[in-house]
Amino acid sequence: MKVLVVGGTGLIGGDIALYLTSQGHSVTIMSRKPSTVPCLAALPYIQGDYVNDSFDDEQLSGFDGLVFAAAADIRVLPVDGSVTPTAFYRQVNDVAVPRFFAAARNAGVSRVVYIGTFYPQVAPERIGICPYVTSRHNTDAAVRALSSATFNVCSLNAPWVLGHIDGFDVPHIEALVAYAKGQLADLPVFAPPGGTNHISAHSISVATLAALKNGESGKAYLLGDENISWKHYLELWFAAAGNPQELQVREDEHPLLPSVIMFAGAGATVRYEAEASEQLGYPRQQIGALIKQVVAIYSV
């Protein structure tokens, strides 16, 4: 299969691109800037910005499949007050993503997987309240509405994602490892209330290939692996760092897990069993071992 991965320079998209390549598929990455990570930089690359429509429609032709892992989240939200969150997300998600999907359809792409987020499915009460959740809901619904007999579109809506690509440094993970090792003395050591479902980037990659091959057109698959409280999640990091702690749960704002990124609501606990794990056949129970692996890598 010849597949274009949009957002393939990111952690999730990059993992998907590398996994599809390892399974014998021909993968090309599209993003605004090429990756400096060696294993990703080695893949064929197309420069393009879906938000500003800065690509030639001919660049989308010839691909059997498309994986879209580039919709915007809080990390790229302008902080200068030049635009409201609602207006920003509407422009870069609600409008730009379906427009890109329509271009892919017109170019002859037949199968598409949209990598979305689980919040619209697990916290639907936040739709219309939280601009990010509202936007991702609108975008997911809009791209799946483009499904037809010749244009198979499904979405994989993922929870909290943990992963690693050699040479790809994630500042949040670097800080989390230092925190667990006791190297950030100025930061208070505790856990916020609540918790969420977690999944590995590798599990998403396996699910993506299954969805490209056999995904039901128009369907939103809720991905998930392990339901973990924030207390247990942080304690896994401390234990892996050789600094085991019994963490107190406090309502205070946590320096590494602030309420601004808790889109289900501060202190919320999100728990569910993902039926998609059986439908798409991705591996489970990945998080504990992955945390140990990541801590070891960041400790070198």
N, C-alpha and C positions, 0 to 999 in steps of 0.2 A: 504494500500500500504506500502511496506517495502522500505524505501528510505535511501540512503547514501548521506550525505551532506559533500562535501569536502570543507574545509575552514569554517566549522561550528563554529569555535571559534572566527571568526571575527564578526563585527557588522552586515553586510548584511547576511552572511551565518548563523550566530547565530539567527537572527530574523526569517529567513526562517525555521530553524530547530525547533524553539519554536512554530511557527505558524502551521507547519505541524503536530507537536505533538498535539497541541490544537484541531486540526481537526480530531483526531483519528488515525493518521498514525503512523507507527512504524519507528522511526528516529534514525539513528546512525551517529555520527560525525566522520570525519577523518581529522586529521591535524598532524603537526610535533610534537606539544606539547599539552597536555590536557589543557582545560580551567580552570582557577581559579575562574571564575564567577559561583556562586552556581547553578543557574538555567541551565546553560550549562553543568557544571560538572556532573549534575545528569543524563544526557543522556548517552546512550551507546556510547562507544568510541573505535576507531581503530587508532593506531599510524601509520602514514605513510607519506612519503615525495614523492610526485609525481615527483618532479624535479629530484631526485636521484634514482627514481624507487625503493625506499626502502619499498616495501610492497609485501606481498605474494599474488599472483593472486587469491588464494583461498579466501582471505579476501573480494574480490569483488563479490563473488558468493552468490546467494540467495537474492539479492536485485532486486526489480521490477524497481525502479527508482533511478536516480543519479542526484543530483544538484551540479554543479561545480561552486563554488564562491571563487576561490583561485588564479586566474591568477595574476601575479605580476604587480605592478605599481611603481610609483616614490618613494614611502615610503620605499621600500626594495632595491632600486638601490644603489650599492656600491659607496661610496663617496671617496674611497682611490685611485681611478684612476687605479685599478688593471684590469678593464675591461671596454670597451666602452659601452655606453647605448645600442647601436645596438646589440652588441654581447651578452650582458646580457639578453636583452629581447628575443632575438632569442632562447637562451638556455632554459630559464625558461618558455617561453610562446609558441613560434612558434613550438618548437620541443617537449617539455615535455608534454604539454597539449594534443595534438592529440595522442601522444603515450599512455597516460593514458586512453583516451577515447577508443582507440583500445583495451586496456586490459579489460576495462569494457564491451565492446561488446563481446569479446571472453569469458568473464565470465558469459554471459547470461543476462546482464542488457538490458532491452528492451526500456526504455524511459529515455531521458536525457535532462536536461535544463542547458544550459551554461549561466552564468551571465556575460555579457560583458559590454562594454561601448559604449556610443552613438556617440563618436567622428568620427569613420569611416563613419557613416551615415549622420551626420549633418555637418561635416567639412572634406569631402573626399579630399579636396585639400591639407590636411595635411599628407595624406598617401604618403610615400616616402620622406617626409621632417622631420616630427617629429618621432623619433624612437619609442616612446610609442604608438602613434596612428597607425603607420605602423605595429607594432607587434600585437596589438589587432585586427587589420583588418585581418592580416594573420592567426592568431589563430582562429578567428571566422569562417573564410572561410574554414579552414582546418577541424574543428570539424564538421561543418555542411555537409561537403563533405563525411563524413563517414555514413551519413544517408542511411538507406535501409528499406526494407519492415519489417524487424525484429528489426531494431535499429533506433528508432525515436529520432532525435536530433533537437532541436531548440534553438535559443539564445534569451535572453532578454537583450537588450542593454539599459542601464540605464544612466540617466543624473546625476547631482549633488545630492547626497543622504544624507538625514538627518534622524537619528533614535536614539532610546535609548533602552538599555536593562538594567534592574536593576542590579547594581553591576559592570557594564561595563563602565569604565571611558575612555573618549576620550580626550587626551590632547588638541587637537585643539579646541574642544567645550568648555573645561574648560577655555582656554585662551580667547575665544570669549565672554563668559559670563563675565569674569573679565574686558575685554575691554569695553563691553557695560555698565558695572556698573561704569566705570571711575576709575577702580582700577589699571590700567596700565598707570600710569602718563607719563612714558617715551615714550609711543607710540603716534604718531600723530593721530588725529581723523579726518578721511575723508573716502571717498569711491572711489574705482577705477572705471574707465569707463566700460561700457558694462554690460553684465549680461548673465544669462543662464537659462535653464529649471531645475527645482528642483522636486524631488520626495521623498516620505517617504520610509523608509525601510519596513514599514508595507505594503505599496502598492505593493512593489516588491514581498513580500512574498505571497500576495493574487494572483498576476499574476503568480508566480512560480507554485502554486498548480494548477491553471487553465491550465498552459502550460503542466504540467506533465500529466494531464488528457486528454486534448484535443488539445495540441499544434500541429501545422502543421509541419510535418517532413521536415527539411531542411530550415525552414523559420527563418529569423532574424526579431524579433519584436522590434520596436523602442518604448521604454517606455517613459513616461513623464507625468508631472502633471501641474505645474505652471511656466509660464515664468516670471521671476523676475529680475529686474536690480540689480546690486550689491549695488547701493545706497539704493533701497527699502529694499533689503534683510538685510543689516546692520541696517537700521532704525527699522526694525521689532525687532531685537535683543535689540537695545537700548530702545525701547518702552517697551518691555517685562521686561527689567531689571529695569524699573522705572526711566529711565534716557533718556527721549525722546530727539532726536536731529534731526535737519535738516542738513544733511551731505553735505558738499561740495564735488563735484567730481573732482578729481585731477589725473593727469597722473603719479604722483610719484609712486614708488614701494610701495604697501601696505604691512604692516608688517604681516598681517594674511591671505591675499589673494594675494600672490606674483605672478608675471607673469609666474614663472616656472611651476605653476600648471594649467595655463590657456592654455590647449592644443589646443584649437581652435584658439589661438593667443591672445596676450595681447590686452585688450580693445575690444575684439570681443563681439558681442551680438548674442546669439543663441536663436532663438524663433521658435517654431513649435507647432502644435497640433498633439498629438499622437493618431493615429487611434487604436493602440493596447489597449487603455483604454476601448473601446467598445468590442473588440474581446476577451479580457481576464477578463473584469469585475472587475477591481481593483478600490478602492475608489480614489476620487480626492479631491482637495482643502484641503490638509492636513497640509501645511507648517506653516501657521500662528499659528494655535492651537498647533502644535508640538513645535514650538519655545518657546511659553509660557510655555509649560509643561517642556521642557528641562531646561529653565532658572530657573524655580521653583525648580527643582530637584537639580541642581548644586548650588543653593543658600542656601540649608539646611546646 
